[in-house]
Amino acid sequence: GDIVLLAKPVTLTEGDRVTLTTDVPVATDGTSKPEKLLYAVSLPPVHGQIEHINYPGVPISSYSQLDVVAQKVSHVLDNSHGAGKEALR
């Protein structure tokens, strides 16, 4: 089926971390199998990284919808850059 992705903006300041929840990105494909939905980070954040909460400091390039539901993925804003606005893809 068609994949629907809903995303809302998140505001961070330098050094902040936000855990991704289904309030931020949530995807559905009509199959009732969220464990099969995978996110691939094709354009990583310039001013930080996406990481698994169990492995802080290690960037990841993919994660599942179940990781989001379990709140195991976070976006960390690196305070070593003059961060402005950025978008993830």
C-alpha positions as protocol buffer text, in pm:
chain_id: "A"
residue {
  index: 1
  type: GLY
  ca { x: 0 y: 0 z: 0 }
}
residue {
  index: 2
  type: ASP
  ca { x: 86 y: 366 z: 5 }
}
residue {
  index: 3
  type: ILE
  ca { x: 325 y: 480 z: 274 }
}
residue {
  index: 4
  type: VAL
  ca { x: 215 y: 787 z: 470 }
}
residue {
  index: 5
  type: LEU
  ca { x: 472 y: 976 z: 676 }
}
residue {
  index: 6
  type: LEU
  ca { x: 366 y: 1251 z: 914 }
}
residue {
  index: 7
  type: ALA
  ca { x: 636 y: 1469 z: 1065 }
}
residue {
  index: 8
  type: LYS
  ca { x: 635 y: 1774 z: 1290 }
}
residue {
  index: 9
  type: PRO
  ca { x: 917 y: 2022 z: 1347 }
}
residue {
  index: 10
  type: VAL
  ca { x: 1127 y: 1994 z: 1662 }
}
residue {
  index: 11
  type: THR
  ca { x: 1320 y: 2284 z: 1816 }
}
residue {
  index: 12
  type: LEU
  ca { x: 1658 y: 2217 z: 1978 }
}
residue {
  index: 13
  type: THR
  ca { x: 1928 y: 2438 z: 2117 }
}
residue {
  index: 14
  type: GLU
  ca { x: 2300 y: 2356 z: 2118 }
}
residue {
  index: 15
  type: GLY
  ca { x: 2380 y: 2040 z: 2310 }
}
residue {
  index: 16
  type: ASP
  ca { x: 2014 y: 1934 z: 2333 }
}
residue {
  index: 17
  type: ARG
  ca { x: 1886 y: 1586 z: 2263 }
}
residue {
  index: 18
  type: VAL
  ca { x: 1532 y: 1500 z: 2159 }
}
residue {
  index: 19
  type: THR
  ca { x: 1397 y: 1147 z: 2163 }
}
residue {
  index: 20
  type: LEU
  ca { x: 1194 y: 1075 z: 1853 }
}
residue {
  index: 21
  type: THR
  ca { x: 841 y: 968 z: 1939 }
}
residue {
  index: 22
  type: THR
  ca { x: 534 y: 904 z: 1728 }
}
residue {
  index: 23
  type: ASP
  ca { x: 447 y: 1272 z: 1787 }
}
residue {
  index: 24
  type: VAL
  ca { x: 737 y: 1366 z: 1557 }
}
residue {
  index: 25
  type: PRO
  ca { x: 775 y: 1104 z: 1281 }
}
residue {
  index: 26
  type: VAL
  ca { x: 512 y: 838 z: 1235 }
}
residue {
  index: 27
  type: ALA
  ca { x: 465 y: 624 z: 927 }
}
residue {
  index: 28
  type: THR
  ca { x: 192 y: 384 z: 820 }
}
residue {
  index: 29
  type: ASP
  ca { x: 153 y: 165 z: 517 }
}
residue {
  index: 30
  type: GLY
  ca { x: -182 y: -1 z: 585 }
}
residue {
  index: 31
  type: THR
  ca { x: -36 y: -346 z: 656 }
}
residue {
  index: 32
  type: SER
  ca { x: -51 y: -345 z: 1039 }
}
residue {
  index: 33
  type: LYS
  ca { x: 316 y: -447 z: 1050 }
}
residue {
  index: 34
  type: PRO
  ca { x: 508 y: -153 z: 1201 }
}
residue {
  index: 35
  type: GLU
  ca { x: 812 y: -377 z: 1254 }
}
residue {
  index: 36
  type: LYS
  ca { x: 855 y: -381 z: 876 }
}
residue {
  index: 37
  type: LEU
  ca { x: 865 y: -1 z: 842 }
}
residue {
  index: 38
  type: LEU
  ca { x: 1221 y: 127 z: 828 }
}
residue {
  index: 39
  type: TYR
  ca { x: 1348 y: 483 z: 816 }
}
residue {
  index: 40
  type: ALA
  ca { x: 1666 y: 548 z: 617 }
}
residue {
  index: 41
  type: VAL
  ca { x: 1845 y: 875 z: 686 }
}
residue {
  index: 42
  type: SER
  ca { x: 1944 y: 986 z: 337 }
}
residue {
  index: 43
  type: LEU
  ca { x: 2042 y: 1340 z: 440 }
}
residue {
  index: 44
  type: PRO
  ca { x: 2186 y: 1331 z: 794 }
}
residue {
  index: 45
  type: PRO
  ca { x: 2175 y: 1638 z: 1016 }
}
residue {
  index: 46
  type: VAL
  ca { x: 2457 y: 1885 z: 956 }
}
residue {
  index: 47
  type: HIS
  ca { x: 2464 y: 2008 z: 1315 }
}
residue {
  index: 48
  type: GLY
  ca { x: 2436 y: 1681 z: 1505 }
}
residue {
  index: 49
  type: GLN
  ca { x: 2339 y: 1321 z: 1453 }
}
residue {
  index: 50
  type: ILE
  ca { x: 2069 y: 1060 z: 1484 }
}
residue {
  index: 51
  type: GLU
  ca { x: 2162 y: 792 z: 1734 }
}
residue {
  index: 52
  type: HIS
  ca { x: 2021 y: 491 z: 1921 }
}
residue {
  index: 53
  type: ILE
  ca { x: 1978 y: 576 z: 2290 }
}
residue {
  index: 54
  type: ASN
  ca { x: 2166 y: 261 z: 2393 }
}
residue {
  index: 55
  type: TYR
  ca { x: 2471 y: 371 z: 2190 }
}
residue {
  index: 56
  type: PRO
  ca { x: 2517 y: 745 z: 2254 }
}
residue {
  index: 57
  type: GLY
  ca { x: 2772 y: 914 z: 2033 }
}
residue {
  index: 58
  type: VAL
  ca { x: 2737 y: 659 z: 1752 }
}
residue {
  index: 59
  type: PRO
  ca { x: 2543 y: 793 z: 1451 }
}
residue {
  index: 60
  type: ILE
  ca { x: 2292 y: 564 z: 1282 }
}
residue {
  index: 61
  type: SER
  ca { x: 2164 y: 576 z: 927 }
}
residue {
  index: 62
  type: SER
  ca { x: 1847 y: 371 z: 972 }
}
residue {
  index: 63
  type: TYR
  ca { x: 1592 y: 276 z: 1236 }
}
residue {
  index: 64
  type: SER
  ca { x: 1250 y: 113 z: 1252 }
}
residue {
  index: 65
  type: GLN
  ca { x: 905 y: 239 z: 1337 }
}
residue {
  index: 66
  type: LEU
  ca { x: 921 y: 9 z: 1643 }
}
residue {
  index: 67
  type: ASP
  ca { x: 1238 y: 194 z: 1754 }
}
residue {
  index: 68
  type: VAL
  ca { x: 1037 y: 518 z: 1739 }
}
residue {
  index: 69
  type: VAL
  ca { x: 744 y: 366 z: 1928 }
}
residue {
  index: 70
  type: ALA
  ca { x: 986 y: 235 z: 2195 }
}
residue {
  index: 71
  type: GLN
  ca { x: 1155 y: 581 z: 2209 }
}
residue {
  index: 72
  type: LYS
  ca { x: 1499 y: 437 z: 2129 }
}
residue {
  index: 73
  type: VAL
  ca { x: 1610 y: 695 z: 1870 }
}
residue {
  index: 74
  type: SER
  ca { x: 1725 y: 1048 z: 1938 }
}
residue {
  index: 75
  type: HIS
  ca { x: 1851 y: 1351 z: 1750 }
}
residue {
  index: 76
  type: VAL
  ca { x: 2143 y: 1520 z: 1922 }
}
residue {
  index: 77
  type: LEU
  ca { x: 2238 y: 1876 z: 1830 }
}
residue {
  index: 78
  type: ASP
  ca { x: 2617 y: 1912 z: 1829 }
}
residue {
  index: 79
  type: ASN
  ca { x: 2727 y: 2225 z: 2011 }
}
residue {
  index: 80
  type: SER
  ca { x: 3056 y: 2248 z: 1821 }
}
residue {
  index: 81
  type: HIS
  ca { x: 2886 y: 2418 z: 1525 }
}
residue {
  index: 82
  type: GLY
  ca { x: 2704 y: 2746 z: 1481 }
}
residue {
  index: 83
  type: ALA
  ca { x: 2374 y: 2568 z: 1433 }
}
residue {
  index: 84
  type: GLY
  ca { x: 2086 y: 2728 z: 1253 }
}
residue {
  index: 85
  type: LYS
  ca { x: 1776 y: 2556 z: 1124 }
}
residue {
  index: 86
  type: GLU
  ca { x: 1812 y: 2221 z: 957 }
}
residue {
  index: 87
  type: ALA
  ca { x: 1591 y: 1950 z: 819 }
}
residue {
  index: 88
  type: LEU
  ca { x: 1636 y: 1576 z: 812 }
}
residue {
  index: 89
  type: ARG
  ca { x: 1546 y: 1363 z: 519 }
}
